[in-house]
Amino acid sequence: MKINYRPEIDGLRAIAVSSVIFYHAQLTLFGSSIFEGGFIGVDIFFVISGYLITSLILKELDITGKFSFKYFYERRARRILPALIVVMVASLPVAWLLLVPENFIEFTKSVLYSLGFSSNFYFHYSGLQYGTEEGLFKPLLHTWSLSVEEQYYIIFPIILFFSFKYFRKYLLLILFFGFFTSLLMAEWGSRNYPAVTFYFLHKKMREIIAGSLLNYFEILKKKKLNNSTLVSILPTVGIILIFHSIIFYNDKIFHPSFFTLSPIIGVSLVIFFSKKDEIMTKILSSKILSGIGLISYSLYLWHYPIFAFARIKSDLPPSQYDKFEWIVLTVVISIISYFFIEKFFRNKKTNFFKILFLFFMSIITILSCLLLFYKFSNSFEFTKNIRMNIDNKKIFLMADYYKFRKTYSPENFDPLKKDKRNILIVGNSIGEDLLKNFYLNKELFKDYHFELISSKKRKRNSVYQIKCLKRLITKNDTKCGDVDFTDNISRQFKDSEIIILSTFWFEEDFTALNDLIPLLQSKNKKIIITSQSIFMDLRTGKKLNPFDYYIYKNKEFPDEEKLKKIEEEVFKVSIEKNKNTTNRLIAIAKKFDIQFLNMEKFQCNQSDMTCDLVTPENHKIYWDWTHVTDEGAKYLGNKIYELNWFKID
């Protein structure tokens, strides 16, 4: 069933894809970010998809009473798969050259999940938040929306077909029920489970069903209004709502929510009230906008890997000119992609089995690359054991990170030792590192005796341990999950006058602290909370910092000038990444009148805006994005002492 071509819809596609591209490019004007709401472009695409796909289904059902699922899915495959596969296969050699081994494996996983129409699940469960700077270095992150769309193509036609065949008189009610249910779930989920709500299909159903409702009234109810006043005004109102969202929204708003209905309403007004001779329809139907709309799918596919690989390749933040070059390159490649890939495979003369052959060959190619990688690359072990010492510009593997856990065994707390202040650190691996800073410099901290309560599972948050302390205090429990409260641990808590909460802070920590801090204070404990550190290289994700990336890439130790640039980069990223958490911890400290200690004071140098990554003897301080080496702990502990950072009175 053929749909009448509406060039103004391609104009809407042009606005959508342009806003997404400018958003991902992070363009600025006079030092301020623009198009901060460009992510709304994806919502525009989904309203359009809902409208067009419903048109295909309802027209065929209304005219023939039948619907060909085979023909429908073949059309979707011709539209989506060829260009997507070409982008992925073209990205493979670039990823091989630019990504460190661990990140190359993550990349190939994202490829396979994308081909399985489930990359939205992959990125959600890998803990990657859309809109963060880390995501800008993931070449296929944008395929999450394609996976959602493909899931919609699989599920929605079946639901619509059976609703039309057996519940036709309730079809409008079913669509409205689906829209409002999705809207309520989005509103509630964005406030309570934002990651799930963002990545999963139920969030996008409201946009899709909004498009379906438009088509329902057009086809089955024949109610496309032609009131001259409405036709002349409402499309312009729709465009104003769309651009208001793109310009004034940002990633701090709850999305999706009631608040972000604005662009959906805007797109709906344009689609429903557009008329050939109306001024806004003429603008959207112009050759430039409709031309961009025609290549919008290729533009969307190509822009993100081009931007991501450019960021990974560069050792410096991109300039405005760099971003302009990326956009031009994206446009050129997308034009080629549209004419030689999209149009070729969408042509009915092109045998559909060629598409299926391309699909399965791409999977075989990717799997072969993975096998070759594992077989011939020694650098994976290098990355896996990236904890290094540097001496005479040679790289040596360090002892295992868990060495400290295995060897640390201080004497038990002794309440009779009146000459020392007993301090109990509670937290996860961040707390362990803080303990290591003190313990490996114990001659400098001879007035204190430190102990640690930490879960055996590194990913446990601090509240997990503190909740266990609460059970110890209120119920005298001796075991809580994998934290054993032996008599010794009980004594440690009882005899410690100071409790330090030092952890990598999770969202649930901030809520729980409101109850837990008063409980600890009721036991006459002095409480200290510390900040967290995130020394993260955005190009390589969670495991390697920029120093490691430089060494891996160049196979050499950076000279003094290059090292300073790396340390400046780490300072900038660290301060920005930690800012929100630090401010929240400061607010909690003021609320409960407890002490807050900022780790950046001894990890970074405020005067020259750098963060130390190596000791004066050229030993690595961090073996990954935050955890300290033994030599690093000795160095940082000494800085803590020299700066008098651990002044607790």
C-alpha positions as CSV (number, residue, x, y, z in Angstrom):
1,M,0.0,0.0,0.0
2,K,1.5,3.3,-1.1
3,I,1.5,6.4,1.0
4,N,1.1,9.8,-0.7
5,Y,4.4,11.7,-0.4
6,R,4.3,14.7,1.9
7,P,7.4,16.8,1.6
8,E,6.6,18.7,4.7
9,I,7.1,15.6,6.7
10,D,10.6,15.3,5.3
11,G,11.0,18.9,6.4
12,L,10.2,17.8,9.9
13,R,12.7,15.0,9.6
14,A,15.3,17.6,8.6
15,I,14.6,19.6,11.8
16,A,14.7,16.4,13.8
17,V,18.0,15.1,12.5
18,S,19.7,18.5,12.5
19,S,18.8,19.1,16.1
20,V,20.2,15.7,17.1
21,I,23.4,16.2,15.1
22,F,24.0,19.7,16.6
23,Y,23.2,18.3,20.1
24,H,25.8,15.6,19.7
25,A,28.3,17.9,18.2
26,Q,27.9,20.1,21.4
27,L,28.0,23.3,19.4
28,T,28.5,26.5,21.4
29,L,27.8,30.2,20.6
30,F,29.7,32.9,22.5
31,G,30.9,30.2,25.0
32,S,27.3,29.0,25.7
33,S,25.9,25.6,24.6
34,I,23.2,25.8,22.0
35,F,20.6,23.1,20.9
36,E,20.8,21.6,24.4
37,G,17.3,20.2,23.8
38,G,18.4,18.6,20.5
39,F,17.7,15.1,21.9
40,I,14.0,16.0,21.2
41,G,14.7,15.2,17.6
42,V,14.4,11.5,18.4
43,D,10.9,12.2,19.7
44,I,10.0,13.9,16.5
45,F,11.2,10.9,14.5
46,F,9.0,8.6,16.6
47,V,5.8,10.6,16.1
48,I,6.5,10.6,12.3
49,S,7.1,6.8,12.4
50,G,3.9,6.2,14.3
51,Y,1.9,8.3,11.8
52,L,3.4,6.7,8.6
53,I,3.5,3.1,9.8
54,T,-0.1,3.3,11.0
55,S,-1.1,4.8,7.7
56,L,0.4,1.8,5.9
57,I,-1.4,-0.7,8.1
58,L,-4.8,1.0,8.4
59,K,-5.1,1.9,4.7
60,E,-4.4,-1.7,3.7
61,L,-6.9,-3.0,6.3
62,D,-9.5,-0.5,5.5
63,I,-9.4,-1.1,1.7
64,T,-8.7,-4.8,1.5
65,G,-9.6,-6.1,5.0
66,K,-6.2,-7.9,5.0
67,F,-2.7,-7.1,5.9
68,S,0.5,-8.6,4.6
69,F,3.0,-9.0,7.5
70,K,5.5,-10.4,5.0
71,Y,5.4,-7.4,2.8
72,F,5.5,-5.0,5.8
73,Y,8.5,-6.5,7.4
74,E,10.3,-6.8,4.0
75,R,9.8,-3.0,3.5
76,R,11.2,-2.3,7.0
77,A,14.2,-4.5,6.4
78,R,14.9,-2.8,3.1
79,R,14.6,0.6,4.8
80,I,16.7,-0.1,7.9
81,L,19.2,-2.9,7.6
82,P,21.4,-2.2,4.6
83,A,22.6,1.3,5.6
84,L,22.9,0.2,9.3
85,I,25.0,-2.8,8.3
86,V,27.3,-0.7,6.1
87,V,27.9,1.8,8.9
88,M,28.8,-1.0,11.4
89,V,31.1,-2.9,9.0
90,A,32.8,0.4,8.0
91,S,33.3,1.2,11.7
92,L,35.0,-2.1,12.5
93,P,38.5,-1.3,11.1
94,V,38.4,2.2,12.5
95,A,37.5,0.8,15.9
96,W,40.2,-1.8,15.6
97,L,42.8,1.0,15.0
98,L,41.6,3.6,17.6
99,L,40.1,1.7,20.5
100,V,42.0,0.0,23.3
101,P,41.3,-3.7,23.4
102,E,38.7,-3.7,26.2
103,N,36.7,-0.9,24.4
104,F,37.0,-2.7,21.1
105,I,35.3,-5.7,22.7
106,E,32.6,-3.4,24.1
107,F,32.2,-1.9,20.6
108,T,31.7,-5.3,18.9
109,K,29.1,-6.2,21.6
110,S,27.2,-3.1,20.8
111,V,27.3,-4.1,17.1
112,L,25.9,-7.5,17.7
113,Y,23.2,-6.2,20.0
114,S,22.3,-3.6,17.4
115,L,21.9,-6.3,14.8
116,G,19.7,-8.2,17.2
117,F,17.5,-5.1,17.7
118,S,18.4,-4.8,21.4
119,S,21.2,-2.3,21.8
120,N,18.9,-0.2,24.1
121,F,19.1,-3.1,26.6
122,Y,22.8,-3.5,26.2
123,F,23.6,0.2,26.9
124,H,21.2,0.3,29.8
125,Y,22.5,-2.8,31.5
126,S,26.1,-1.7,30.9
127,G,25.3,1.3,33.0
128,L,25.9,4.0,30.3
129,Q,23.8,7.1,30.7
130,Y,22.7,8.8,27.6
131,G,23.7,12.5,27.5
132,T,26.8,12.1,29.6
133,E,30.2,13.0,28.1
134,E,31.3,9.3,28.4
135,G,28.6,8.4,25.9
136,L,30.1,10.8,23.3
137,F,32.9,8.3,22.9
138,K,30.7,5.2,22.3
139,P,30.4,5.0,18.4
140,L,27.1,3.2,18.3
141,L,25.3,4.6,21.3
142,H,22.7,6.2,19.0
143,T,21.5,2.8,17.8
144,W,19.5,2.5,21.0
145,S,16.7,4.4,19.3
146,L,16.8,2.3,16.2
147,S,16.5,-0.8,18.4
148,V,13.4,0.7,20.1
149,E,12.0,1.5,16.7
150,E,12.7,-2.0,15.4
151,Q,11.0,-3.5,18.5
152,Y,8.0,-1.3,17.8
153,Y,7.9,-2.5,14.2
154,I,7.8,-6.1,15.5
155,I,5.1,-5.6,18.2
156,F,2.9,-2.7,17.1
157,P,1.6,-4.1,13.7
158,I,0.4,-7.3,15.4
159,I,-1.4,-5.3,18.1
160,L,-3.0,-2.9,15.6
161,F,-4.0,-5.8,13.3
162,F,-5.9,-7.7,16.0
163,S,-7.4,-4.6,17.5
164,F,-8.7,-3.6,14.0
165,K,-10.0,-7.1,13.1
166,Y,-11.7,-8.0,16.4
167,F,-12.1,-4.8,18.4
168,R,-12.6,-2.2,15.6
169,K,-15.2,-0.1,17.4
170,Y,-12.9,0.1,20.4
171,L,-9.8,1.0,18.4
172,L,-9.8,4.7,19.3
173,L,-10.2,3.8,23.0
174,I,-7.4,1.3,22.8
175,L,-5.1,3.9,21.2
176,F,-6.0,6.5,23.8
177,F,-5.5,4.0,26.6
178,G,-2.1,3.1,25.3
179,F,-1.1,6.8,24.9
180,F,-2.1,7.8,28.4
181,T,-0.7,4.6,30.0
182,S,2.7,5.3,28.3
183,L,2.5,8.9,29.3
184,L,1.9,8.1,33.0
185,M,4.6,5.4,33.0
186,A,7.0,7.9,31.4
187,E,6.2,10.6,34.0
188,W,6.6,8.3,36.9
189,G,9.6,6.4,35.5
190,S,11.6,9.5,34.6
191,R,11.5,10.5,38.2
192,N,12.1,7.1,39.8
193,Y,13.9,5.0,37.2
194,P,15.2,7.4,34.6
195,A,17.6,5.1,32.8
196,V,15.0,2.4,32.2
197,T,12.4,4.9,31.2
198,F,14.8,6.5,28.7
199,Y,16.1,3.4,27.0
200,F,13.0,1.1,26.9
201,L,10.1,0.9,24.5
202,H,7.4,1.9,26.9
203,K,8.8,5.4,27.0
204,K,8.5,5.9,23.2
205,M,5.0,4.4,22.9
206,R,3.4,7.8,23.6
207,E,5.2,9.4,20.6
208,I,4.3,6.4,18.4
209,I,0.7,6.3,19.4
210,A,0.4,10.1,19.0
211,G,1.2,9.6,15.4
212,S,-1.2,6.6,15.2
213,L,-4.0,8.8,16.6
214,L,-3.4,11.4,13.9
215,N,-3.7,8.7,11.2
216,Y,-6.7,7.1,12.8
217,F,-8.7,10.3,12.4
218,E,-7.4,10.9,8.9
219,I,-8.2,7.5,7.5
220,L,-11.0,5.9,9.5
221,K,-12.8,9.0,10.7
222,K,-12.0,11.2,7.6
223,K,-11.5,14.1,9.9
224,K,-8.5,16.1,8.7
225,L,-9.7,19.6,9.4
226,N,-9.6,22.2,6.6
227,N,-10.6,25.3,8.6
228,S,-8.6,28.1,7.0
229,T,-7.8,29.9,10.3
230,L,-6.6,26.7,12.0
231,V,-4.6,25.6,8.9
232,S,-2.9,29.0,8.7
233,I,-2.1,29.2,12.4
234,L,-1.6,25.8,14.0
235,P,1.3,24.5,11.8
236,T,3.3,27.6,12.8
237,V,2.3,27.1,16.5
238,G,3.6,23.5,16.1
239,I,7.0,24.7,14.8
240,I,7.3,27.2,17.6
241,L,6.7,24.4,20.1
242,I,9.3,22.2,18.5
243,F,12.0,24.9,18.4
244,H,11.2,26.0,21.9
245,S,11.9,22.5,23.0
246,I,15.1,22.2,21.0
247,I,16.5,25.5,22.3
248,F,15.3,25.7,25.9
249,Y,15.2,22.1,27.0
250,N,18.3,20.5,28.5
251,D,19.3,17.1,29.9
252,K,18.4,18.3,33.5
253,I,14.7,18.2,32.8
254,F,12.7,15.1,33.4
255,H,12.4,13.4,30.0
256,P,10.0,11.8,29.1
257,S,7.4,13.5,31.2
258,F,4.3,15.7,31.1
259,F,6.6,18.6,30.6
260,T,8.1,17.2,27.4
261,L,4.7,16.7,25.7
262,S,5.3,20.0,24.0
263,P,7.3,18.7,20.9
264,I,4.9,15.8,20.5
265,I,2.0,18.3,20.3
266,G,4.0,20.5,18.0
267,V,4.8,17.7,15.5
268,S,1.1,16.6,15.6
269,L,-0.1,20.1,14.8
270,V,2.2,20.3,11.8
271,I,1.3,16.9,10.4
272,F,-2.5,17.2,11.0
273,F,-3.1,20.8,9.8
274,S,-0.5,21.1,7.1
275,K,-2.0,22.1,3.7
276,K,-0.2,22.5,0.4
277,D,-0.6,26.3,0.1
278,E,0.0,27.2,3.7
279,I,3.2,29.2,4.4
280,M,4.7,26.9,7.0
281,T,4.0,23.9,4.8
282,K,5.8,25.6,1.9
283,I,8.8,26.3,4.1
284,L,9.0,22.7,5.3
285,S,8.5,21.4,1.7
286,S,11.4,23.5,0.4
287,K,14.1,21.7,-1.5
288,I,16.7,22.2,1.1
289,L,14.6,20.9,4.0
290,S,12.9,18.1,2.2
291,G,16.3,17.1,0.7
292,I,17.9,16.9,4.2
293,G,14.8,14.9,5.3
294,L,15.3,12.4,2.5
295,I,18.9,11.6,3.7
296,S,17.9,11.9,7.4
297,Y,18.3,8.2,8.1
298,S,21.8,8.1,6.7
299,L,22.6,11.3,8.5
300,Y,21.5,9.8,11.8
301,L,23.4,6.6,11.2
302,W,26.7,8.1,10.2
303,H,27.0,11.2,12.4
304,Y,27.5,9.5,15.8
305,P,30.4,7.1,14.8
306,I,32.1,9.9,12.9
307,F,31.9,12.3,15.9
308,A,32.9,9.6,18.4
309,F,35.9,8.3,16.4
310,A,37.0,11.9,15.9
311,R,36.9,12.6,19.6
312,I,38.8,9.3,20.3
313,K,41.5,10.1,17.8
314,S,42.1,13.6,19.0
315,D,44.3,14.3,22.1
316,L,42.6,17.7,22.5
317,P,39.0,18.8,23.0
318,P,37.5,19.6,19.6
319,S,37.2,23.2,18.4
320,Q,34.2,24.7,16.7
321,Y,36.0,24.3,13.4
322,D,36.6,20.6,14.1
323,K,32.9,20.1,14.7
324,F,32.0,21.9,11.5
325,E,34.4,19.5,9.6
326,W,32.6,16.5,11.3
327,I,29.2,17.8,10.1
328,V,30.4,18.4,6.6
329,L,32.0,14.9,6.4
330,T,28.7,13.4,7.8
331,V,26.7,15.2,5.1
332,V,29.0,14.0,2.2
333,I,29.0,10.4,3.4
334,S,25.3,10.4,4.0
335,I,24.5,11.7,0.5
336,I,26.6,8.8,-0.9
337,S,24.9,6.4,1.5
338,Y,21.4,7.5,0.5
339,F,21.9,7.2,-3.3
340,F,24.1,4.1,-3.4
341,I,22.9,2.1,-0.4
342,E,19.4,3.2,0.7
343,K,17.9,3.7,-2.7
344,F,19.5,0.6,-4.2
345,F,18.2,-1.8,-1.6
346,R,14.7,-0.1,-1.3
347,N,14.2,-0.6,-5.0
348,K,11.9,-3.6,-5.5
349,K,14.1,-4.8,-8.4
350,T,16.8,-5.5,-5.8
351,N,16.3,-9.1,-4.7
352,F,15.4,-9.2,-1.0
353,F,17.7,-12.2,-0.5
354,K,20.7,-9.8,-1.1
355,I,19.6,-8.0,2.0
356,L,19.4,-11.2,4.1
357,F,22.8,-12.3,2.7
358,L,24.3,-8.9,3.7
359,F,22.8,-9.2,7.1
360,F,24.2,-12.7,7.9
361,M,27.6,-11.9,6.3
362,S,27.9,-8.9,8.5
363,I,27.3,-11.1,11.6
364,I,29.9,-13.6,10.4
365,T,32.4,-10.7,9.7
366,I,32.0,-9.3,13.2
367,L,32.3,-12.7,14.9
368,S,35.4,-13.4,12.8
369,C,37.0,-10.1,13.9
370,L,36.4,-11.0,17.5
371,L,38.0,-14.4,17.1
372,L,41.0,-12.9,15.3
373,F,41.3,-10.3,17.9
374,Y,41.4,-12.8,20.7
375,K,43.8,-15.1,18.8
376,F,46.4,-12.6,17.6
377,S,46.2,-9.6,20.0
378,N,48.5,-9.7,22.9
379,S,47.4,-6.2,23.9
380,F,44.2,-7.4,25.5
381,E,46.3,-8.9,28.4
382,F,48.1,-5.6,28.5
383,T,44.9,-3.7,29.0
384,K,43.4,-6.3,31.4
385,N,46.5,-5.9,33.5
386,I,47.0,-2.2,32.9
387,R,48.1,-1.6,36.4
388,M,51.7,-0.5,35.7
389,N,54.9,0.9,37.1
390,I,57.0,3.2,34.9
391,D,60.7,3.1,35.2
392,N,63.2,4.3,32.5
393,K,60.2,4.6,30.1
394,K,59.5,0.9,30.3
395,I,56.1,-0.6,31.2
396,F,56.0,-3.4,33.8
397,L,52.9,-5.1,35.2
398,M,52.1,-4.4,38.8
399,A,51.0,-6.9,41.4
400,D,47.3,-7.6,41.6
401,Y,45.1,-4.9,43.0
402,Y,43.8,-7.2,45.7
403,K,47.3,-7.6,47.2
404,F,46.4,-4.9,49.8
405,R,43.3,-6.7,50.8
406,K,45.2,-9.9,51.3
407,T,48.1,-8.5,53.1
408,Y,46.5,-5.8,55.3
409,S,46.0,-7.1,58.8
410,P,46.5,-4.4,61.4
411,E,46.3,-5.2,65.1
412,N,42.8,-5.4,66.6
413,F,41.4,-2.3,68.2
414,D,42.5,-1.9,71.7
415,P,40.3,0.3,73.9
416,L,43.1,0.6,76.4
417,K,45.3,2.5,73.9
418,K,44.5,6.0,75.1
419,D,47.3,7.6,73.2
420,K,45.6,6.9,69.8
421,R,42.3,8.0,68.3
422,N,40.4,5.0,67.0
423,I,38.9,5.7,63.5
424,L,36.6,3.4,61.6
425,I,36.3,3.8,57.8
426,V,33.1,2.6,56.3
427,G,32.7,2.3,52.5
428,N,33.5,0.3,49.4
429,S,36.8,0.3,47.4
430,I,37.1,4.1,47.8
431,G,37.2,3.6,51.5
432,E,39.9,0.9,51.1
433,D,42.0,3.3,49.1
434,L,41.7,5.9,51.8
435,L,42.8,3.4,54.4
436,K,45.7,2.4,52.2
437,N,46.8,6.1,52.0
438,F,47.0,6.2,55.8
439,Y,48.3,2.7,56.4
440,L,51.3,2.9,54.0
441,N,52.2,6.2,55.8
442,K,51.5,5.1,59.3
443,E,54.6,6.7,60.6
444,L,53.0,10.0,59.7
445,F,49.7,9.2,61.3
446,K,51.0,7.6,64.5
447,D,48.3,9.3,66.6
448,Y,45.5,7.4,64.9
449,H,44.5,3.8,64.6
450,F,42.5,3.0,61.5
451,E,40.2,0.1,60.7
452,L,37.8,-0.6,57.8
453,I,34.3,-2.1,57.3
454,S,33.8,-2.9,53.7
455,S,31.8,-5.4,51.7
456,K,33.7,-8.2,50.0
457,K,31.8,-7.2,46.8
458,R,33.5,-4.1,45.4
459,K,30.3,-2.8,43.8
460,R,28.5,-2.5,47.2
461,N,27.8,1.1,48.1
462,S,28.5,2.7,51.4
463,V,24.9,2.6,52.6
464,Y,25.0,-1.2,52.3
465,Q,27.6,-1.2,55.0
466,I,26.0,1.5,57.0
467,K,22.6,-0.3,56.9
468,C,24.5,-3.3,58.3
469,L,25.9,-1.1,61.0
470,K,22.3,0.0,61.8
471,R,21.3,-3.6,62.3
472,L,24.4,-4.1,64.5
473,I,23.4,-1.1,66.6
474,T,19.6,-1.8,66.8
475,K,19.5,-5.6,66.7
476,N,23.0,-6.8,67.7
477,D,23.2,-8.8,64.4
478,T,26.5,-10.5,63.8
479,K,26.1,-11.0,60.1
480,C,24.6,-8.8,57.3
481,G,24.8,-10.2,53.8
482,D,28.5,-10.6,53.0
483,V,29.6,-8.3,55.9
484,D,30.5,-10.4,59.0
485,F,30.1,-8.5,62.2
486,T,32.3,-10.6,64.4
487,D,33.1,-9.6,68.0
488,N,36.1,-7.8,66.7
489,I,34.0,-5.7,64.3
490,S,31.5,-4.9,67.0
491,R,34.4,-3.7,69.2
492,Q,35.7,-1.6,66.4
493,F,32.5,0.2,66.0
494,K,32.0,0.5,69.8
495,D,35.5,1.8,70.5
496,S,35.8,4.1,67.4
497,E,35.2,7.8,68.3
498,I,35.3,8.8,64.6
499,I,33.3,7.2,61.7
500,I,34.5,8.1,58.2
501,L,32.1,7.5,55.4
502,S,34.3,7.2,52.3
503,T,32.8,5.6,49.2
504,F,31.9,5.9,45.5
505,W,28.6,7.6,46.1
506,F,25.4,6.1,44.6
507,E,22.0,7.8,44.4
508,E,20.5,5.7,47.1
509,D,23.3,6.8,49.5
510,F,22.0,10.3,49.6
511,T,18.5,9.2,50.6
512,A,19.7,6.7,53.2
513,L,22.1,9.1,54.9
514,N,19.2,11.3,56.2
515,D,18.3,8.4,58.5
516,L,21.6,6.8,59.1
517,I,23.6,9.9,60.2
518,P,21.3,10.7,63.1
519,L,21.5,7.1,64.2
520,L,25.3,7.2,64.3
521,Q,25.3,10.6,66.0
522,S,23.0,9.1,68.7
523,K,25.9,6.8,69.6
524,N,28.1,9.9,70.2
525,K,30.2,9.3,67.1
526,K,32.0,12.1,65.3
527,I,31.1,11.6,61.6
528,I,33.2,12.6,58.6
529,I,32.1,12.2,54.9
530,T,34.6,12.4,52.0
531,S,34.1,13.1,48.4
532,Q,34.8,10.7,45.6
533,S,37.3,10.8,42.7
534,I,36.6,10.1,39.1
535,F,39.7,10.4,37.0
536,M,38.1,9.2,33.8
537,D,39.3,9.3,30.2
538,L,36.1,9.9,28.2
539,R,37.5,8.2,25.2
540,T,38.1,4.9,26.9
541,G,35.3,4.6,29.4
542,K,35.5,3.3,32.9
543,K,38.7,1.3,33.0
544,L,41.5,3.5,31.8
545,N,42.5,7.1,32.6
546,P,44.0,9.4,30.0
547,F,47.5,8.5,31.1
548,D,47.0,4.9,30.4
549,Y,45.4,5.7,27.0
550,Y,48.4,7.8,26.0
551,I,50.9,5.0,26.9
552,Y,48.8,2.4,25.1
553,K,48.5,4.6,22.0
554,N,52.1,5.8,21.8
555,K,54.0,3.0,23.6
556,E,56.0,5.5,25.5
557,F,56.0,7.6,28.7
558,P,54.8,11.2,28.0
559,D,57.4,13.9,28.3
560,E,56.9,16.6,30.9
561,E,54.9,18.9,28.6
562,K,52.6,16.2,27.4
563,L,52.1,14.8,30.9
564,K,51.1,18.3,32.1
565,K,48.4,18.5,29.3
566,I,47.1,15.1,30.4
567,E,47.0,16.1,34.0
568,E,45.1,19.3,33.0
569,E,42.6,17.3,31.1
570,V,42.1,15.0,34.1
571,F,41.6,18.0,36.4
572,K,38.9,19.5,34.1
573,V,37.0,16.2,33.7
574,S,37.4,15.3,37.4
575,I,36.2,18.6,38.7
576,E,33.2,18.5,36.4
577,K,32.3,14.9,37.0
578,N,32.5,15.3,40.8
579,K,30.9,18.7,41.1
580,N,27.3,17.5,41.6
581,T,28.2,14.8,44.1
582,T,30.5,17.2,46.0
583,N,27.8,19.9,46.3
584,R,25.3,17.3,47.5
585,L,27.7,16.0,50.2
586,I,28.5,19.6,51.3
587,A,24.8,20.2,51.7
588,I,24.4,17.1,53.8
589,A,27.4,18.0,55.9
590,K,25.9,21.4,56.7
591,K,22.5,19.9,57.4
592,F,23.8,17.5,60.1
593,D,26.8,19.7,61.2
594,I,29.3,17.1,60.3
595,Q,32.7,17.4,58.6
596,F,33.2,17.1,54.9
597,L,36.7,16.4,53.4
598,N,37.2,16.9,49.7
599,M,39.7,14.4,48.2
600,E,40.5,16.8,45.4
601,K,42.5,18.9,47.8
602,F,45.2,16.3,47.9
603,Q,44.7,14.5,44.6
604,C,44.8,17.7,42.5
605,N,46.6,21.0,42.5
606,Q,44.3,24.0,42.4
607,S,47.0,26.5,41.6
608,D,48.1,25.0,38.2
609,M,44.7,23.1,37.7
610,T,46.2,19.6,37.3
611,C,45.7,16.3,39.0
612,D,48.7,14.2,39.9
613,L,48.9,10.9,37.8
614,V,52.5,9.9,38.5
615,T,54.8,10.3,41.5
616,P,58.1,12.2,41.2
617,E,59.8,8.7,40.7
618,N,57.5,8.0,37.7
619,H,55.3,5.5,39.4
620,K,51.6,5.4,38.5
621,I,49.3,6.7,41.2
622,Y,46.1,5.1,39.8
623,W,45.8,1.8,38.2
624,D,42.4,2.6,36.7
625,W,40.0,5.5,36.8
626,T,40.1,6.0,40.6
627,H,41.9,3.2,42.5
628,V,45.4,3.8,43.9
629,T,48.5,1.7,43.5
630,D,50.8,1.1,46.5
631,E,53.2,3.7,45.3
632,G,50.3,6.1,44.7
633,A,49.0,5.5,48.2
634,K,52.4,6.3,49.7
635,Y,52.6,9.5,47.6
636,L,49.0,10.7,48.3
637,G,49.3,9.8,52.0
638,N,52.3,12.0,52.3
639,K,50.4,14.8,50.6
640,I,47.5,14.4,53.0
641,Y,50.0,14.9,55.8
642,E,51.8,17.8,54.3
643,L,48.6,19.6,53.4
644,N,47.1,18.8,56.8
645,W,44.0,17.6,54.9
646,F,43.1,15.1,57.6
647,K,42.5,17.8,60.2
648,I,39.5,16.4,62.1
649,D,39.1,18.9,65.0
